[in-house]
Amino acid sequence: MFKRARSLVCLCVAAAIASPTLSVANDIELPDIGTTAGGTLTIDQELIYGDAYMRMLRNSQPIVNDPVLNEYIDNLGHRLVANANDVKTPFTFFMIRDRNINAFAFFGGYVALHSGLFLHAQSESELASVVAHEIAHVTQRHLARSMEDQARRSPATIAALAGSLLLAIASPEAGMAAITAATAGSMQSQINYTRSNEKEADRFGIATLAKAGFDVKAMPRFFGRLADEYRYASKPPPMLLTHPLPEDRITDSRERARHYPPMRIQPALDYHLARARIVARYAGIESEAALDWLDRTEKKAKPELVPAFQYGKALVYLDTKKLDQAEPILLELSKQDPTNNFYLDALSDLYIAKKEASTAQTMLEKALSSKPSNPVLTINYANVLLKQDKYEDAIRVLQRYTHDNPNDINGWHLLSEANIALARGDEDLAARAEILALKANWNKAIQYYSQASQIAELRSLKQARYDARIDQLMVQRDRFLSLQ
């Protein structure tokens, strides 16, 4: 479900909290690798900043709200986090629809992956090497360390410093433009610090890869291929602006990987399923071009990976309403692997398109009996109930879902849709208010909840719930504004 990510206007992520007079090009000397960062931000403060940045990103970037891809990224990321050192924050992994190769991490354990990264990483271990590197940036608190040194040398507020740092990470072209306007000495101090951070993140990342059971040689292999491809490019991808790849860094990572015993890693089908889904739905190419890529890549693939390319083609057929071509492929794939969420999600879409939502309901109920509360299955199940006009049932499912997954915009959208169908204006307003709050639109969210409270029966439990939520949102808004 949720076949296409909505295109949002790209705004500067840090604009709402960065000082307009502060440039990334401040003449600074950044801290040594051993600095603890305790003098600037506490872990709790990092969590507050991270939450604020994430809300701003939801409002400014084309975040991919795809339940199946989110589950895959989340599982991969937390497999790595479980094997990382110095983990002090929870981690959140998400994808931005952008064909440029990039990944970045920021306060509070948030790690963003561009969809273009999947098009260049040829294996799950290569993707995992990038994710492990970003996890290390968080666990080693590289942003906080940089802020610690800047706070000692600059009269700017912590909020402005934090904003400028995020600008350089999330909008590397803007960050690099500011750096090139600085003096040569300032540029060199920035680059040297970046390189030392990158090497440290590589070192911790390789250790995490090994402990998590991935191929450690994937890191120098992917980075080396990236460096070779863009060595003479006039406009390198954003990842190379924020993560420079000088030869000594690649050599260093290759030497570190050599000290680990060789591992025989089987190809990960789920990675290639995710990759095929991105090609079919998020690469920004026409259906014929997607089918051509899937065909060409399938011919070179190992037999065990062929289902991924068949799945990708089925999605293209499904999205172009060629249901007769999509159905036999999906049925065969499901027969081979009946509990695979990639296939169950696509079959759910197929049955809805064929006006056979009851078949999808039966299929999902069976799947949920073995994987209760699974987010992918649950959100599809709620959608199937809506398509059958079973609004009360859908609302019961979605109330539980949004309680367990409050940051998933999909759940709130469906809850709004169900309440609109039942003419429950107050509950619709409340669901839309939650979406607004997730995008840092605090005043509008509070306004919607206030309207819902006015509609609700006087002194009812529902009205009390709305009023309590208004109080919570006002506290969150004031905390968010205090960061400016």
Disulfide bonds with the S-S distance in Angstrom:
none
